[in-house]
Amino acid sequence: MLLAVLIIPFSDAIGKWLSSTYSPMQITFFRFLLQAILIYFVARVLRKKIGAFKTIYLYLAFFISSCMFLLFWGLMYLPLANNIALFFIEPLVLTVLSIVFLKEKVTRALVIVLFVGLLGTMIIIRPNWSAYGTAAILPILAAIFYALYLMTIRVSKDIKDVLTMQ
């Protein structure tokens, strides 16, 4: 987890740097190509077999690749901090989707925490539509796709091997 927390912002910074030269689609493609190569070698080193393909992986691939594409697209127009801060509405989106589609119960304390988190995000980024315009929608859409990705993992009974899913 510590490694992931350190790598993800680094990946975002590389995406921001690459966005001045390459399209968001190219950055997304190569990001996932590098991940596939890395997972292949990790599986070989760990002597793990990559399992059979399942249809649910198509949905997961669509949701996560759409998320990454929209994040990289947002990085073309927004400062890195604003792009990531807007993406941080994802827990709120996931909670709302879970309530609506999964009929999960939420406590008042959770609603308060989510609201305070959203309020804090808005204070930090001070949304400025005149400065960034509709580009601010891109990381918000990315957050929605990421929430759909997480919700799909949660409801799927076909996902048993994380390495294969990756």
C-alpha positions as a printed NumPy array, in Angstrom:
array([[  0.   ,   0.   ,   0.   ],
       [  2.834,   2.351,   0.881],
       [  4.464,   1.661,  -2.471],
       [  1.186,   2.349,  -4.299],
       [  0.688,   5.631,  -2.442],
       [  4.149,   6.714,  -3.552],
       [  3.874,   5.498,  -7.155],
       [  0.423,   6.825,  -8.087],
       [  1.246,  10.554,  -7.716],
       [  4.487,   9.922,  -9.597],
       [  2.447,   8.33 , -12.398],
       [  0.153,  11.38 , -12.474],
       [  3.151,  13.714, -12.694],
       [  4.574,  11.693, -15.592],
       [  1.142,  11.867, -17.269],
       [  1.124,  15.648, -16.861],
       [  4.625,  15.894, -18.323],
       [  3.768,  13.606, -21.258],
       [  0.51 ,  15.45 , -21.989],
       [  2.456,  18.307, -23.572],
       [  3.759,  15.922, -26.26 ],
       [  1.393,  12.955, -26.528],
       [ -2.368,  12.555, -26.73 ],
       [ -4.292,  11.222, -23.724],
       [ -5.101,   8.074, -25.722],
       [ -1.405,   7.372, -26.36 ],
       [ -0.497,   7.954, -22.714],
       [ -3.318,   5.671, -21.566],
       [ -2.355,   2.954, -24.05 ],
       [  1.289,   2.917, -23.004],
       [  0.409,   3.083, -19.32 ],
       [ -1.628,  -0.108, -19.626],
       [  0.895,  -1.745, -21.963],
       [  3.631,  -1.197, -19.371],
       [  1.331,  -2.525, -16.66 ],
       [  0.614,  -5.669, -18.711],
       [  4.319,  -6.282, -19.264],
       [  5.055,  -5.757, -15.57 ],
       [  2.223,  -8.093, -14.51 ],
       [  3.488, -10.748, -16.928],
       [  6.952, -10.679, -15.356],
       [  5.569, -10.56 , -11.812],
       [  3.479, -13.641, -12.598],
       [  6.56 , -15.407, -13.971],
       [  8.696, -14.533, -10.949],
       [  5.968, -15.592,  -8.515],
       [  5.272, -18.69 , -10.617],
       [  1.607, -17.797, -10.795],
       [ -0.55 , -18.774, -13.722],
       [ -2.7  , -16.059, -15.244],
       [ -6.236, -17.441, -15.22 ],
       [ -8.814, -17.748, -17.939],
       [-10.488, -14.728, -19.485],
       [-13.886, -13.776, -18.069],
       [-16.421, -11.405, -19.629],
       [-16.434,  -9.223, -16.506],
       [-12.873,  -8.197, -17.398],
       [-14.218,  -6.315, -20.45 ],
       [-16.38 ,  -4.134, -18.209],
       [-13.532,  -3.596, -15.781],
       [-11.151,  -2.729, -18.625],
       [-13.629,  -0.241, -20.06 ],
       [-14.228,   1.469, -16.713],
       [-10.583,   1.714, -15.636],
       [ -9.231,   2.693, -19.056],
       [-11.952,   5.36 , -19.4  ],
       [-10.988,   6.634, -15.96 ],
       [ -7.293,   6.857, -16.836],
       [ -7.997,   8.403, -20.251],
       [-10.15 ,  11.123, -18.683],
       [ -7.56 ,  11.792, -15.98 ],
       [ -4.779,  12.165, -18.559],
       [ -7.032,  14.302, -20.741],
       [ -7.756,  16.531, -17.753],
       [ -4.023,  16.88 , -17.123],
       [ -3.683,  18.562, -20.518],
       [ -5.785,  21.5  , -19.295],
       [ -5.723,  21.507, -15.494],
       [ -2.96 ,  21.838, -12.942],
       [ -2.026,  18.464, -11.456],
       [ -3.343,  19.346,  -7.989],
       [ -6.73 ,  20.513,  -9.316],
       [ -7.1  ,  17.433, -11.505],
       [ -6.45 ,  15.08 ,  -8.591],
       [ -8.524,  17.125,  -6.128],
       [-11.536,  16.99 ,  -8.444],
       [-11.014,  13.237,  -8.808],
       [-11.298,  12.959,  -5.015],
       [-15.095,  13.137,  -5.284],
       [-14.866,   9.408,  -6.104],
       [-15.726,   8.184,  -2.557],
       [-18.889,  10.281,  -2.64 ],
       [-19.821,   8.936,  -6.082],
       [-19.129,   5.349,  -4.986],
       [-21.253,   5.791,  -1.876],
       [-24.166,   7.212,  -3.871],
       [-23.914,   4.411,  -6.452],
       [-23.77 ,   1.817,  -3.672],
       [-26.877,   3.243,  -2.044],
       [-28.813,   3.434,  -5.316],
       [-27.747,   0.195,  -7.021],
       [-26.548,  -2.091,  -4.234],
       [-29.117,  -0.896,  -1.674],
       [-26.376,  -0.515,   0.931],
       [-27.19 ,   1.221,   4.176],
       [-25.113,   4.194,   5.242],
       [-24.842,   5.765,   8.619],
       [-25.321,   9.423,   9.347],
       [-21.657,   9.594,  10.406],
       [-20.533,   8.359,   6.973],
       [-22.69 ,  10.935,   5.21 ],
       [-21.206,  13.682,   7.395],
       [-17.648,  12.477,   6.716],
       [-18.295,  12.365,   2.959],
       [-19.83 ,  15.837,   3.007],
       [-16.912,  17.273,   5.004],
       [-14.473,  15.613,   2.587],
       [-16.299,  17.078,  -0.407],
       [-16.399,  20.488,   1.249],
       [-12.669,  20.253,   1.993],
       [-11.964,  19.347,  -1.626],
       [-13.962,  22.341,  -2.832],
       [-12.108,  24.654,  -0.435],
       [ -8.719,  23.35 ,  -1.567],
       [ -9.328,  23.624,  -5.304],
       [-11.684,  26.617,  -5.236],
       [-13.428,  25.572,  -8.455],
       [-12.946,  28.289, -10.999],
       [-15.031,  27.619, -14.085],
       [-13.822,  30.826, -15.731],
       [-10.184,  29.666, -15.495],
       [-10.591,  26.017, -16.5  ],
       [-14.039,  25.798, -18.06 ],
       [-15.418,  22.43 , -19.011],
       [-12.02 ,  20.744, -18.557],
       [-12.897,  20.493, -14.855],
       [-15.553,  17.946, -15.827],
       [-12.909,  15.46 , -17.06 ],
       [-11.562,  14.364, -13.639],
       [-15.126,  14.277, -12.296],
       [-16.089,  11.871, -15.09 ],
       [-12.925,   9.89 , -14.308],
       [-14.1  ,   9.603, -10.7  ],
       [-17.459,   8.271, -11.884],
       [-15.781,   5.615, -14.044],
       [-13.474,   4.631, -11.187],
       [-16.461,   4.292,  -8.857],
       [-18.143,   2.058, -11.457],
       [-14.941,   0.007, -11.677],
       [-14.844,  -0.495,  -7.899],
       [-18.555,  -1.268,  -7.719],
       [-18.226,  -3.861, -10.498],
       [-15.394,  -5.569,  -8.612],
       [-17.536,  -5.582,  -5.478],
       [-20.558,  -7.255,  -7.087],
       [-18.669,  -9.692,  -9.309],
       [-18.483, -13.264,  -8.201],
       [-16.141, -14.156, -11.09 ],
       [-13.128, -12.304,  -9.729],
       [-11.072, -14.629,  -7.61 ],
       [ -7.526, -13.859,  -8.714],
       [ -6.261, -10.288,  -8.473],
       [ -3.227, -10.976, -10.663],
       [ -5.428, -12.238, -13.502],
       [ -7.753,  -9.271, -13.106],
       [ -4.806,  -6.9  , -13.443]])
